[in-house]
Structure formats: structure tokens, C-alpha cells
Amino acid sequence: MSYSFSLDGKVAIITGSSRGIGKAIALGFGALGASVVLASRNISDLKKVHSELSNQYDAKSAYFQTNVANINDVHKLIDTTLKKFKSIDILVNNAGISPVVTKAENLSKKDWDEILSTNLTGSFICAQEAGKVMIEQKSGCIINIASICSVRALFGLVAYSISKAGIMEMTKVLALEWAKYNIRVNAIGPGYIETEINRKLRESKGKIYQNAIDKIPMKRFGKVDEIVGAAIFLASDEASYITGHTLFVDGGWLTQ
């Protein structure tokens, strides 16, 4: 048996793919032959990723401005993907908003609602709508982006942590319900990963940064490409007997 991790002929929707982890996964999937559907609220950055896919990898791609918390936007994303590519083989639920760092007693209902509606409800809506297509196809793969916060309590991140813990449990339930349709549902739980969002934190080398590094046996933040490898594996046929699992990419954080 040969192992190629090829995604040739697969159609993949990747939410939150205008930057960071989502963008890296989109480029990685395109490099391995997938047709990539980009979705984000940031249309200008989506256009840039679309150009990179075409120019660097000659990959088929499309992009749609999408707010995953808006069910009408998600319906449009699914419908237009089917019209253009005829199937949906992979969904990567990456869209999410950054945590609001504050004590629980000071968290506003507005911030709570925004984090939960985007990170958790939005991921469910996308999985539900893509799942309906996959059920008809009798095949599919969903990869949800969870977090180290799914299983580790971090000070000041109550809403974000709850949203990511919900992602992890949703992954298990959907895997259980949809296994009979040959649909695999897994998650990736990143630890601290180098992205633009935490660039100032990394450059400061301050107390908060050092506290983060102290939790990581490998003593560094991960690279976005180190998440891409996990996503490629879970999306590929080489992971055909894996479902309901959260793969943590955390530099050894959970060993402690």
C-alpha cells in the first residue's frame, strides 16, 4: 500500500481562510490537489489567497464573503459551492474570533454572545449544512478547529474556552451520529501558534509570553504549517478509520 496523502479530486470548504491557520490550510490543501472554497468576512484578503492558490499551485478555487454565524450566508456558501464544484468532500471549520481576555465577572453579554455565536454556533451551522450534503453523498470529512482551551482552563478566557470545549464535544456527537453515512468528524486542538494575532505578545517577551512558554515542553510557539500537516492527515484517506478524535498540536502542553 502506498501513502500519498493526496487530496486530488476533493472539494474542500475552509472557513476563516483569509489569514492565519485557515489560510495555511487552504494553501496546503490546494498544493495537494484539492479544489478549495475560501470563506471569510474579509473579502479583500480572500482575493489574495485565491490568487496565491492559482499562481503558486494552479489550484481550482473560489471565494465567498461569509459570516458563519449568519445562516443565510452559510446557505449561500453551500449552494454556490455545489453549483460550481458539484460536491463537498471536506469542511474545515476554522472561522472564529479572538478571545476577550477579562475576568468572568467583567465579561459583557455582548462579548459572550459574539464569541459563542461565531466560534460554536457558526461551526455547528456550517457542519450541519455541509453534513446534509455529505449524508446524501454517503461520504465526507469535517475537521473542526478546537483549542488547548477545550481541555485546559486559562485565566480570563471563560467564553472562548467554553466555545472551544463545545467544539470538542460537538465533534464527538457528530462523529457518532454520522459514522453510518461514511462521514468522519474530527478536530484539531492547537496550542499557542504563531499568527498575526499574537505577534505583539511574542515580540514583547514579557510576563504573559513567558508564562505561555513555561507551559510548553518544546519551549516555543508552533508554526501554522504544523497545523496544516495535521489537517492534511485528517482530511486524507490515510485517516479513514479515525473519527470523533481531537488531535492536539501543542508542543507537549498536555503532558503536564
C-alpha positions in Angstrom: 0.0 0.0 0.0 1.3 3.4 -0.9 0.8 6.6 1.2 0.5 9.8 -0.7 -1.8 12.0 1.4 -3.2 13.2 -1.9 -6.4 15.3 -1.9 -6.8 15.1 -5.7 -10.4 15.5 -6.8 -11.6 16.6 -3.3 -13.6 19.7 -2.8 -12.8 21.5 0.5 -14.6 24.4 2.1 -12.4 26.2 4.6 -13.9 28.9 6.8 -11.8 31.7 8.2 -9.4 31.2 5.4 -8.3 34.8 4.7 -5.4 34.6 7.1 -3.6 32.6 9.8 -4.3 28.9 10.2 -7.2 28.9 7.8 -5.1 30.4 5.0 -2.3 28.0 5.6 -4.7 25.0 5.5 -6.2 26.4 2.3 -2.8 26.7 0.6 -1.7 23.2 1.9 -4.9 21.6 0.5 -4.5 23.4 -2.8 -0.9 22.2 -3.1 -2.1 18.6 -2.7 -4.8 18.8 -5.5 -7.9 19.9 -3.7 -10.4 22.4 -5.1 -10.5 25.0 -2.4 -13.5 27.1 -1.4 -12.4 30.1 0.7 -14.8 31.7 3.1 -14.4 34.7 5.4 -15.8 38.0 6.3 -12.7 39.7 4.8 -13.2 39.7 1.1 -10.0 41.6 0.2 -7.8 39.1 1.9 -9.8 36.2 0.4 -9.0 37.5 -3.0 -5.3 37.5 -2.2 -5.4 33.8 -1.0 -7.4 32.9 -4.1 -4.6 34.5 -6.2 -1.9 32.6 -4.3 -3.7 29.3 -4.9 -3.9 30.0 -8.6 -0.4 31.4 -9.1 1.6 29.1 -6.8 -0.3 25.8 -7.1 -2.5 26.1 -10.2 -5.3 25.1 -7.8 -9.0 25.4 -8.6 -10.6 27.8 -6.0 -13.5 30.1 -5.3 -14.1 32.6 -2.6 -17.2 33.8 -0.8 -17.7 36.5 1.8 -19.3 34.6 4.7 -20.3 35.3 8.2 -20.6 31.8 9.6 -23.0 33.0 12.4 -25.4 34.1 9.6 -27.4 31.1 8.4 -28.3 32.8 5.1 -24.6 33.3 4.4 -23.9 29.7 5.1 -26.7 28.5 2.9 -25.3 30.6 0.1 -21.8 29.2 0.7 -23.1 25.6 0.5 -25.4 26.2 -2.5 -22.8 28.1 -4.6 -20.1 25.5 -3.8 -22.4 22.7 -5.1 -23.2 24.6 -8.2 -19.6 25.3 -9.0 -17.9 22.0 -7.9 -20.8 19.5 -7.7 -19.8 18.1 -4.3 -18.5 18.9 -0.8 -15.9 16.4 0.4 -14.2 18.3 3.2 -15.2 21.1 5.6 -12.7 22.8 7.8 -14.5 24.8 10.5 -11.8 27.3 11.2 -13.6 30.6 11.5 -13.6 32.1 14.9 -12.9 35.3 16.8 -10.1 36.1 19.2 -10.8 35.7 22.9 -11.7 38.7 25.0 -9.3 38.5 27.9 -11.1 39.5 31.1 -12.2 38.1 34.4 -15.5 36.2 34.2 -17.3 38.8 36.4 -16.4 41.6 34.0 -17.3 39.8 30.7 -20.1 41.6 28.9 -23.1 39.7 27.5 -22.3 41.3 24.1 -18.8 39.8 24.1 -20.2 36.4 25.4 -22.8 36.3 22.6 -20.4 37.3 19.9 -17.8 34.7 20.8 -20.3 31.8 21.2 -22.3 32.7 18.1 -19.2 32.8 15.9 -17.0 30.1 17.4 -19.5 27.5 18.4 -22.9 28.2 16.7 -21.2 29.2 13.5 -19.2 26.0 13.4 -22.4 23.9 14.1 -24.4 25.7 11.3 -21.6 25.0 8.8 -21.2 21.4 9.9 -25.0 20.9 9.8 -25.4 22.3 6.3 -22.4 20.6 4.8 -23.4 17.5 6.7 -26.7 17.3 4.9 -24.8 17.3 1.6 -22.4 14.6 2.8 -25.3 12.4 4.1 -26.7 12.5 0.5 -23.3 11.6 -0.9 -22.7 8.9 1.8 -19.2 10.3 2.3 -17.4 13.3 3.7 -14.9 14.7 6.2 -15.3 17.5 8.7 -12.4 19.0 10.7 -13.3 21.4 13.5 -10.7 23.7 14.9 -10.8 23.3 18.7 -8.1 24.6 21.1 -5.9 23.7 24.0 -8.6 25.7 25.8 -11.0 22.9 25.1 -9.4 21.0 28.0 -7.2 23.4 29.9 -8.6 26.4 31.9 -6.8 29.6 31.1 -7.4 32.7 33.2 -9.6 35.3 31.6 -10.9 33.2 28.8 -14.2 31.9 30.0 -16.3 32.4 26.9 -13.6 31.4 24.4 -12.8 28.3 26.4 -16.5 27.3 26.6 -16.9 27.8 22.9 -13.9 25.5 22.2 -14.9 22.9 24.7 -18.2 22.8 22.9 -16.4 22.3 19.6 -14.7 19.2 21.0 -18.0 17.7 22.3 -19.8 18.6 19.1 -17.1 16.7 17.2 -17.8 13.5 19.2 -21.6 13.7 18.8 -21.5 14.4 15.0 -18.9 11.6 14.6 -21.3 9.2 16.4 -24.4 10.2 14.5 -22.9 10.4 11.0 -20.5 7.4 11.0 -23.2 5.3 9.3 -23.0 7.7 6.3 -19.3 7.3 6.0 -18.7 10.8 7.3 -15.7 11.3 9.6 -15.7 14.2 12.0 -12.5 15.1 13.9 -11.0 18.2 15.5 -7.6 19.8 15.8 -6.7 21.4 19.1 -3.8 23.9 18.6 -1.8 25.2 21.4 0.0 28.6 21.0 0.6 29.0 17.3 2.5 31.9 15.7 -0.1 34.1 14.0 -0.6 37.9 13.4 -3.0 38.0 16.4 -0.2 37.1 18.9 2.7 38.8 17.1 2.9 41.7 19.6 2.8 39.2 22.5 5.7 37.2 21.1 7.7 40.3 20.3 7.2 41.7 23.8 8.9 38.7 25.5 7.0 39.9 28.6 5.5 38.1 31.6 2.4 36.8 29.7 4.6 35.4 26.9 7.0 33.8 29.4 4.0 32.2 31.2 2.9 30.7 28.0 6.3 29.4 27.1 6.6 27.8 30.6 3.6 25.6 29.8 5.1 24.2 26.6 7.8 21.5 27.0 9.1 22.3 23.5 9.6 25.9 24.7 8.3 27.7 21.6 5.1 28.6 19.8 4.0 26.3 16.9 4.1 27.3 13.3 0.9 27.4 11.2 2.4 24.8 8.9 2.5 22.4 11.8 -1.3 22.6 12.0 -1.5 22.1 8.2 0.2 18.7 8.5 -2.5 17.6 11.0 -5.3 18.8 8.8 -3.9 17.1 5.7 -3.6 13.8 7.5 -7.2 14.0 8.9 -8.6 15.0 5.5 -6.8 12.3 3.7 -7.8 8.6 3.1 -4.9 7.7 5.3 -7.1 8.7 8.3 -10.1 6.7 7.1 -10.6 4.8 10.4 -10.3 7.9 12.6 -13.4 9.8 13.7 -14.6 11.6 16.9 -11.0 12.4 17.8 -9.3 15.7 18.8 -5.7 15.8 17.7 -3.8 18.3 19.9 -0.9 20.1 18.3 0.5 21.8 21.4 4.3 21.2 21.7 3.6 18.8 24.6 1.5 21.1 26.7 -0.9 18.3 27.7 1.9 16.1 29.1 1.8 18.3 32.2 
